[in-house]
Structure formats: C-alpha cells, structure tokens
Amino acid sequence: MFDRDGTPVSMVGTVLDITERKEMEERHLHLASFPRLNPNPVIEISSAGSTRYRNPATQRELEGLGST
C-alpha cells in the first residue's frame, strides 16, 4: 500500500518455521557420513562392475594390495 506521494506505507511478509526441516537435514548429513567415517572398508559396485563409491578405508586397503 502506498500513500498519496507513492511512498510505501505497509509491508506483507511470511514467516515459516523450518526447525523440523533443519533437524532432518542435520540427521541426513550425520547418517550420510557413516560410510566415509567407517573404519571398515565400504565399497559400492554397479551392476556393470564399476566402482560407484569407496570410502577411505577401502582406498587404503586397495593401495596396500597394490591396486587403486
């Protein structure tokens, strides 16, 4: 809404509570870090036989075997 001079005299805003969303995002990040932080080898191989994911423990094991 504007006054006679064209100056804004009111404002409309929306406030959303995103607490639950932020908590779920933090939980997701925590769970997603498990394979990376796991001290045991974790590897994901596609049905075609290519490596899709390997955590640092897997990488160390493969390097110890002379493979990367």
DSSP file (Angstrom, degrees, kcal/mol; ACC not computed):
  #  RESIDUE AA STRUCTURE BP1 BP2  ACC     N-H-->O    O-->H-N    N-H-->O    O-->H-N    TCO  KAPPA ALPHA  PHI   PSI    X-CA   Y-CA   Z-CA
    1    1 A M              0   0    0      0, 0.0     8,-2.9     0, 0.0     9,-0.9   0.000 360.0 360.0 360.0 142.4    0.0    0.0    0.0
    2    2 A F  B     -A    8   0A   0      6,-0.3     2,-0.1     7,-0.2     0, 0.0  -0.890 360.0-128.3-124.1 152.3    1.2    3.5   -0.9
    3    3 A D    >   -     0   0    0      4,-2.2     3,-1.8    -2,-0.3    -1,-0.0  -0.215  49.3 -81.0 -85.0-173.4    0.4    7.0    0.4
    4    4 A R  T 3  S+     0   0    0      1,-0.3    -1,-0.1     2,-0.1    -2,-0.0   0.753 130.9  54.0 -63.0 -24.7   -0.6    9.8   -2.0
    5    5 A D  T 3  S-     0   0    0      2,-0.1    -1,-0.3     3,-0.0    -3,-0.0   0.464 119.7-106.7 -88.8  -1.8    3.1   10.5   -2.7
    6    6 A G  S <  S+     0   0    0     -3,-1.8    -2,-0.1     1,-0.3     3,-0.0   0.594  72.0 143.7  86.8  11.2    3.8    6.9   -3.8
    7    7 A T        -     0   0    0      1,-0.1    -4,-2.2     2,-0.0    -1,-0.3  -0.704  57.5-111.8 -85.3 131.4    5.7    6.1   -0.6
    8    8 A P  B     +A    2   0A   0      0, 0.0    -6,-0.3     0, 0.0     3,-0.1  -0.392  36.7 175.6 -61.4 135.6    5.2    2.6    0.7
    9    9 A V        +     0   0    0     -8,-2.9     2,-0.3     1,-0.2    -7,-0.2   0.406  60.5  31.3-122.2  -2.2    3.3    2.6    4.0
   10   10 A S        -     0   0    0     -9,-0.9     2,-0.3     2,-0.0    -1,-0.2  -0.969  59.4-157.4-150.1 166.3    2.8   -1.1    4.7
   11   11 A M        -     0   0    0     -2,-0.3     2,-0.4    -3,-0.1     0, 0.0  -0.994   7.2-148.9-146.3 147.1    4.5   -4.4    4.1
   12   12 A V        +     0   0    0     -2,-0.3     2,-0.3     2,-0.0    -2,-0.0  -0.964  23.9 171.5-118.2 135.6    3.4   -8.0    3.9
   13   13 A G        -     0   0    0     -2,-0.4     2,-0.4     2,-0.0    -2,-0.0  -0.937  23.2-141.1-140.2 162.9    5.7  -10.9    5.0
   14   14 A T        -     0   0    0     -2,-0.3     2,-0.5     2,-0.0    -2,-0.0  -0.988  10.1-162.3-127.1 135.6    5.6  -14.6    5.6
   15   15 A V        -     0   0    0     -2,-0.4     2,-0.4     2,-0.0    -2,-0.0  -0.976   8.0-170.6-119.1 127.7    7.3  -16.4    8.4
   16   16 A L        -     0   0    0     -2,-0.5     2,-0.8     2,-0.0    -2,-0.0  -0.948  22.7-131.5-118.8 138.3    7.9  -20.2    8.2
   17   17 A D        +     0   0    0     -2,-0.4     3,-0.2     1,-0.1     4,-0.2  -0.795  29.4 171.1 -86.9 111.1    9.1  -22.4   10.9
   18   18 A I     >  +     0   0    0     -2,-0.8     4,-2.7     1,-0.2     5,-0.2   0.127  41.5 113.1-106.7  19.4   11.9  -24.5    9.3
   19   19 A T  H  > S+     0   0    0      1,-0.2     4,-2.4     2,-0.2     5,-0.2   0.934  78.8  46.7 -56.2 -50.2   13.1  -26.1   12.6
   20   20 A E  H  > S+     0   0    0      1,-0.2     4,-2.3    -3,-0.2    -1,-0.2   0.898 112.1  51.0 -62.9 -40.3   12.0  -29.6   11.7
   21   21 A R  H  > S+     0   0    0      2,-0.2     4,-2.3     1,-0.2    -1,-0.2   0.928 110.5  48.5 -62.3 -45.0   13.5  -29.3    8.2
   22   22 A K  H  X S+     0   0    0     -4,-2.7     4,-2.3     1,-0.2    -2,-0.2   0.895 110.7  51.2 -62.9 -40.2   16.9  -28.2    9.6
   23   23 A E  H  X S+     0   0    0     -4,-2.4     4,-2.2    -5,-0.2    -1,-0.2   0.907 110.8  48.5 -63.2 -41.3   16.8  -31.0   12.1
   24   24 A M  H  X S+     0   0    0     -4,-2.3     4,-2.5     2,-0.2    -2,-0.2   0.881 110.0  51.9 -67.1 -37.9   16.1  -33.5    9.3
   25   25 A E  H  X S+     0   0    0     -4,-2.3     4,-2.4     2,-0.2    -2,-0.2   0.911 110.5  48.3 -63.4 -42.1   18.9  -32.1    7.2
   26   26 A E  H  X S+     0   0    0     -4,-2.3     4,-2.2     2,-0.2    -2,-0.2   0.901 112.1  49.2 -64.3 -40.9   21.4  -32.4   10.1
   27   27 A R  H  X S+     0   0    0     -4,-2.2     4,-2.6     2,-0.2     5,-0.2   0.904 110.2  51.4 -64.5 -41.9   20.3  -36.0   10.6
   28   28 A H  H  X S+     0   0    0     -4,-2.5     4,-2.8     1,-0.2    -2,-0.2   0.931 110.3  48.0 -61.0 -46.7   20.7  -36.8    6.9
   29   29 A L  H  X S+     0   0    0     -4,-2.4     4,-1.2     2,-0.2    -1,-0.2   0.891 111.2  51.7 -61.8 -39.3   24.2  -35.4    6.9
   30   30 A H  H  < S+     0   0    0     -4,-2.2     3,-0.4     2,-0.2     4,-0.4   0.947 113.9  42.4 -62.6 -48.6   25.0  -37.4   10.0
   31   31 A L  H >< S+     0   0    0     -4,-2.6     3,-1.2     1,-0.2    -2,-0.2   0.875 110.9  56.3 -67.0 -36.9   23.8  -40.6    8.5
   32   32 A A  H 3< S+     0   0    0     -4,-2.8     4,-0.5     1,-0.3    -1,-0.2   0.762 100.3  60.1 -66.7 -23.9   25.4  -39.9    5.2
   33   33 A S  T 3X S+     0   0    0     -4,-1.2     4,-2.5    -3,-0.4     5,-0.3   0.645  81.8  88.2 -78.0 -13.7   28.8  -39.5    6.8
   34   34 A F  H <> S+     0   0    0     -3,-1.2     4,-1.6    -4,-0.4    -1,-0.2   0.919  87.7  44.7 -55.3 -52.2   28.7  -43.1    8.2
   35   35 A P  H  4 S+     0   0    0      0, 0.0    -1,-0.2     0, 0.0    -2,-0.1   0.906 115.7  48.5 -61.1 -38.2   30.3  -44.8    5.1
   36   36 A R  H  4 S+     0   0    0     -4,-0.5    21,-0.2     1,-0.2    -2,-0.2   0.893 118.5  38.5 -67.0 -39.8   33.0  -42.2    4.9
   37   37 A L  H  < S+     0   0    0     -4,-2.5    -1,-0.2    18,-0.1    -3,-0.2   0.576  87.2 114.1 -89.8 -10.2   33.9  -42.3    8.6
   38   38 A N     <  -     0   0    0     -4,-1.6    19,-0.4    -5,-0.3     4,-0.1  -0.415  61.4-146.1 -63.5 129.9   33.6  -46.0    9.0
   39   39 A P  S    S+     0   0    0      0, 0.0    -1,-0.2     0, 0.0     3,-0.0   0.630  79.3  79.6 -73.9 -10.7   37.0  -47.6    9.8
   40   40 A N  S    S-     0   0    0      1,-0.1    18,-0.3    -5,-0.0    17,-0.3  -0.686  98.4 -91.9 -94.8 149.6   36.0  -50.7    7.8
   41   41 A P        -     0   0    0      0, 0.0     2,-0.4     0, 0.0    -1,-0.1  -0.362  42.3-175.0 -61.1 134.1   36.1  -50.9    4.0
   42   42 A V        +     0   0    0     -4,-0.1    13,-2.2    -7,-0.1     2,-0.4  -0.996   7.9 171.2-130.7 125.5   32.8  -49.9    2.4
   43   43 A I  E     -B   54   0B   0     -2,-0.4     2,-0.5    11,-0.2    11,-0.2  -0.993  20.0-157.7-137.7 142.8   32.5  -50.2   -1.4
   44   44 A E  E     -B   53   0B   0      9,-3.0     8,-3.2    -2,-0.4     9,-1.6  -0.987  12.6-170.5-121.0 125.7   29.6  -49.9   -3.8
   45   45 A I  E     -B   51   0B   0     -2,-0.5     6,-0.2     6,-0.3    -2,-0.0  -0.951  19.2-127.1-118.7 134.2   29.9  -51.6   -7.2
   46   46 A S    >   -     0   0    0      4,-3.2     3,-1.8    -2,-0.4     6,-0.0  -0.221  30.6-104.8 -72.1 166.5   27.4  -51.1  -10.0
   47   47 A S  T 3  S+     0   0    0      1,-0.3    -1,-0.1     2,-0.1    -2,-0.0   0.728 123.6  59.7 -65.0 -19.8   25.7  -54.0  -11.8
   48   48 A A  T 3  S-     0   0    0      2,-0.1    -1,-0.3     1,-0.0    -2,-0.0   0.539 122.1-107.9 -83.6  -7.4   28.1  -53.3  -14.7
   49   49 A G  S <  S+     0   0    0     -3,-1.8     2,-0.3     1,-0.3    -2,-0.1   0.470  75.7 129.5  97.3   2.4   31.0  -54.0  -12.3
   50   50 A S        -     0   0    0      1,-0.1    -4,-3.2    -5,-0.0     2,-0.5  -0.645  65.0-106.8 -91.1 150.5   32.4  -50.4  -12.0
   51   51 A T  E     +B   45   0B   0     -2,-0.3    -6,-0.3    -6,-0.2     3,-0.1  -0.612  34.8 176.7 -75.8 123.2   33.1  -48.9   -8.6
   52   52 A R  E     +     0   0B   0     -8,-3.2     2,-0.3    -2,-0.5    -7,-0.2   0.770  68.6   1.3 -95.0 -32.1   30.5  -46.3   -7.7
   53   53 A Y  E     +B   44   0B   0     -9,-1.6    -9,-3.0     2,-0.0    -1,-0.4  -0.983  55.5 176.2-155.5 142.2   31.8  -45.5   -4.2
   54   54 A R  E     -B   43   0B   0     -2,-0.3   -11,-0.2   -11,-0.2   -18,-0.0  -0.961  23.1-136.8-146.4 135.7   34.6  -46.5   -1.9
   55   55 A N     >  -     0   0    0    -13,-2.2     4,-2.2    -2,-0.3     3,-0.5  -0.312  36.6 -95.0 -83.5 171.6   35.4  -45.0    1.5
   56   56 A P  H  > S+     0   0    0      0, 0.0     4,-2.5     0, 0.0     5,-0.2   0.839 124.6  56.9 -57.1 -34.7   38.9  -44.1    2.7
   57   57 A A  H  > S+     0   0    0    -19,-0.4     4,-2.1   -17,-0.3     5,-0.1   0.900 108.0  47.4 -65.0 -39.1   39.3  -47.4    4.4
   58   58 A T  H  > S+     0   0    0     -3,-0.5     4,-2.8   -18,-0.3     5,-0.2   0.924 110.4  52.5 -64.7 -44.1   38.7  -49.2    1.1
   59   59 A Q  H  X S+     0   0    0     -4,-2.2     4,-2.5     1,-0.2    -2,-0.2   0.917 109.3  49.1 -59.1 -44.1   41.1  -47.0   -0.7
   60   60 A R  H  X S+     0   0    0     -4,-2.5     4,-2.3     2,-0.2    -1,-0.2   0.915 111.4  49.8 -61.9 -42.7   43.8  -47.8    1.9
   61   61 A E  H  X S+     0   0    0     -4,-2.1     4,-1.4     2,-0.2    -2,-0.2   0.926 111.6  48.0 -62.1 -45.2   43.2  -51.5    1.5
   62   62 A L  H  <>S+     0   0    0     -4,-2.8     5,-3.2     1,-0.2     4,-0.3   0.898 111.3  50.0 -64.3 -39.7   43.4  -51.3   -2.2
   63   63 A E  H ><5S+     0   0    0     -4,-2.5     3,-1.2     1,-0.2    -1,-0.2   0.887 107.8  54.6 -64.8 -37.4   46.6  -49.3   -2.1
   64   64 A G  H 3<5S+     0   0    0     -4,-2.3    -1,-0.2     1,-0.3    -2,-0.2   0.793 108.2  49.6 -64.3 -27.9   48.0  -51.9    0.3
   65   65 A L  T 3<5S-     0   0    0     -4,-1.4    -1,-0.3     2,-0.3    -2,-0.2   0.464 122.3-108.5 -88.3  -2.2   47.2  -54.6   -2.2
   66   66 A G  T < 5S+     0   0    0     -3,-1.2     2,-0.3     1,-0.3    -3,-0.2   0.675  86.0 107.8  83.6  17.9   48.9  -52.5   -5.0
   67   67 A S      <       0   0    0     -5,-3.2    -1,-0.3    -6,-0.2    -2,-0.3  -0.911 360.0 360.0-124.7 153.4   45.7  -51.6   -6.7
   68   68 A T              0   0    0     -2,-0.3    -5,-0.1    -3,-0.1    -1,-0.1   0.381 360.0 360.0-127.6 360.0   43.7  -48.3   -6.9
